[in-house]
Amino acid sequence: QVQLVESGGGLVQTGGSLRVSCAASGRTFSSYVMGWFRQAPGKEREFLAAISGSGGRKVYAFFLAGRFTVSRDNAKNEVYLQMNSLNPEDTAVYYCAADLAPGPSPLRSDTKAYDYWGQGTQVTVSS
């Protein structure tokens, strides 16, 4: 069993930055892939980024154009998503998720690949 809790969401102005965090508990954190997704009202949940257990491999959604950076601190059992140059289209609930497939695992963008999800944290970007 893995529990995930996101934090760090809030209200930010266009052009601003925000870092959301995800704290994990349960099984060995460094052994599984972590992903970040978001869901805006009326839209499907979409993939943003994933990071391998060691942190050595990362993959991003192409549309982010380098604005977001995923990282993790295995000593703290946390994963982060640094978001820069935010705009109103980034307004959504942001979720972290854990993929417990035995490694080395590919960094997958499909929501079905992830076994556990956090409750989400709201990010609102004002114009």
Salt bridges, closest charged atoms under 4 A:
GLU46 OE2 - ARG38 NE 2.58
ASP90 OD1 - ARG38 NH1 2.82
ASP90 OD2 - ARG67 NH1 2.82
ASP99 OD2 - ARG108 NH2 2.88
